[in-house]
Amino acid sequence: MKSITTLDLQYAHRFYGFKGEAQYLHGHTGILTIEVEDSVNEGVNMVFPCNEIKKIAWETLKNFDHSLILRQDDPLLPAILDVYEKQGIKNGTPTNTMKGCAFKTDLATAYPDCRLVVTKETMTVEGMIKIVYELLKDKLNISKITFTSGVNAASEEFKPSETKDRCPLCGILMNEKGVCPKCGYKK
């Protein structure tokens, strides 16, 4: 069985080197759907609480919300960083409260202080799915990710790697010591 949640992401990007409208800097509202598969946890009668899926995913993925996403070889990147430096916002400001955890993978690097994600490949809907899966595959038993952005959409199915140990009282993941971080239940 599956538990499914969605997240909305507002972002700007462009397809550097693309011949068409998408070569210009533009923005989107993206909708990310994450499907988590496992057995139904008998204690709470669900696979995984959707609000917890969202919480786990959002901790990292909020780096993509209200951010600029550019490919690492895009000549706009140094220009943007120069403008941010001159404005005094490259290293963040007190009003920058949407910061997620910084990350660096083979596909993308997040710079939360300046609301920037730098990608290896052009950030298409397919590219976003690859990045999201890489970031969350060890945290959730993801069986499917769908991402829509404007009129574009893509979806990919995954084989969940293992059953995750979940609390029988509230359904969330047990920590490495066998204790529920939410309600304190001990295994």
N, C-alpha and C positions, 0 to 999 in steps of 0.2 A: 504494500500500500504506500501511498505518497502523501506528504504534506507539501503544500504549495504556497509560496508568498511572492509578492511583487514589490519592487522598489522603483521610484521615479528618479531619474537623473537628468539634470539640466547641464549641458556642457557645450563648449565651442570647439571646433576642429576644422581641419581642411585636409583634402587629399593632395598632398604635395606631389607634383609630377603628373597628376591626372589631367586628362584633356576633357573638360566639361565643367559644369557649374560648381561641382564640389571642390574644385581647386581654389575657390575663394573661401576665406575664413567665414564660417557661418555657425549657427547654433541649432541645437536640437533639444527636444524632450525625449529622453529614452526611457523605455519601460523594460526592466529586467525581471524576468520570471525565473525563480529557482525552485526546482522540484527535488525534494529530499525523500529517499526511499529507505524503508526499514520495516521491521515487523511492528505491529501495533503494540505499544507499551501498555500492558494490561492495567497497570496502576492508574493511568490517566486516560486510557482508551484513545490514544492518538499515536501517530508515528513520531511527531516532533512538534512542539508548540510553534505555530507560525510566527508569533511575535519574537520567539527566540531565534528562529532562522534569520529574521530581519535584523535583529540586534547583532548577531554574529557577522552577518554579511555587511551591514552598514558600517561597522567599526573600521573596516578597510575600504569599502566602496564609496564612502562619503568623500574620499579623495577625488572621485570623478564628478561629484555634484558641484555645480557652479565653478567649474574649472576649465582650463584650456588644455586640450590634449593635442600634442604635436609629435610628429615623427622625429627621431633623433637627428636626422640629416636635413631637416627643414631649415632653410635659411632665416625663417622668421624667428626661430628659437633664440639665437643670440640677441636679436633686436628686441624681442619681448623682455628678456632678462635685463638688458641695458635700460629699458624704460622703467622696469620695476625697481632697479637699483637707483635710478635718478629720482623716482617717486618716494623712495624709502620704504617700499613694501616687499622687496625681494625676500627679506628674512622675516616676513610676517608683521602683523599689527595687532593691537589689542582687540580690534573688531573682527579679526579672522577667527571665528569660533567654530567653523565647520571642518576643522582639521581632523583627518583620520591618522592612523599610524603610517609612518613612512614605510615604503617597501621598495625592494629592488628584486626583480626576477629577470629571466632571460628575455621576457617580452615587454616589460614596462618598469618604469621607475617613477614613484610618486614623490613630489616635493610639496608637502602639505603647507609649508609656510607661505609659498607663493602661488598656491592653488593651481599647480601645474603637474600634468602627467606626461612623461616623455615615453614614447613607444618605439619599438624596433620596427614594426610594420605600420602601414596606414591603418588608422583606427576606424575600421568598418564594423558593421554589426557582427560579422563573423570573427573579426579580431577581438572585439569586446568579449565574446563568449570564451575565446581561448584564454584571455587574460583573467577573467573572473574564475574560470575553472582552476587555473593554476594557483590563484590566491586562496581559494576556499576548499579545494579537494581534500585537504587533511583535516578540515574543521567540520565538514558536513558530508553526509552520504548522498552526494549529488547524483541524481539519475537523469536530469535534463535541465538545460538552460536555454531560455528563449530571450532574445533581445530584439526589441523593435525601436526604431528611431526614424521618425518621419514616415515615409512610405516604405522604408526598408525593414526587413525582418529576417532573422535567421534563428535556427534552433539546432541543438545537438544533444544526442542522448549519450549517457555515460553508464558504465557498469559500476555500481557502488562497490567499494573495496571491501567493506567489512561492516558488521553490526556494531554500532556505537553503544557504549554502556550509558544508560539513561536512568535518571532518578524515577522510582516508581510513584513518588508523591507529586512531582511537578513536571516531569518529562524532559528536563534539560540534561545536558551532558554532565556526567560525573567528572570530577577532576582526577588528576593522576594518583591521588591518595584515596580514591573511592568515596569522596565526600561531595555532596551536592553544593555547589557554590551559592545557590539561591535559597534553599530551605534548610541546609545543614544535615540532611539525611546522610547516615553513614551506612555503607554496605556491610 
